[in-house]
Amino acid sequence: MVNKATSIRPRHVNCIGIDDMPFDRNHQGQVGIVGAVFAGLRLDGMVIGAVEKDGTDAARRIVELIGTSKFYQHCNLIMLQGICLAGFNVVDAMEIHIALKRPVLVVSRRPPDYEAMKRALVEKIPNGKAKWKIIESLGPMEPCENCFIQRVGLEREEAENIVRFFCANGNIPEPLRVAHIVAGAIGRGCSRGRV
């Protein structure tokens, strides 16, 4: 999905990549989230917050986390590791885009199983139908390099250039790779698994 595309040159991207911390399946309450702040390919800082497991506060919390940080003025792109944080706390990328006036790029290693996701949301999760509508509004994920993306406020070519630029050490852009590693280390004491 594209909305008011901006012109971003990858080398000049100041980006915050957001991922959630690991949590146990039976966990209730808040789940930590980590934002890795990058100036080009240089790690420039970190932000840490929390969202409710299976809640509805992800977009609002991300807007607060980034909007009140010292990095906000220089940030010109927000990346998300998938469209859900903390289980099924669906991130409304359009809400973030409108509130922060920045493009949002959702990245995933593989496309989600939309049928299984819809079934789980509608049958088992509070506010599941509303959450499913948010996911539907972004449209399907698009293949891009070695991953899949959804985009708000970016043209397809810009998104491809950004992904290509930030995939310096693998198939996932550096801001998300680093956010994932740090989130794992904070949440479990040691990072593990694939990004």
CORFENGI-V814528 format. One record per helix or strand of 2 or more residues. SS is the DSSP state (@ for helix, = for strand). FROM is the first residue (numbers start at 1). TO is the last residue. If there is no record, write none. Layout:
SS/FROM/TO + SS/FROM/TO
This chain:
@/10/12 + =/14/20 + =/30/39 + =/42/52 + @/58/67 + @/72/74 + =/77/81 + =/84/85 + =/89/90 + @/93/100 + =/103/108 + @/114/124 + @/128/138 + =/142/144 + =/147/152 + @/156/166 + @/174/188
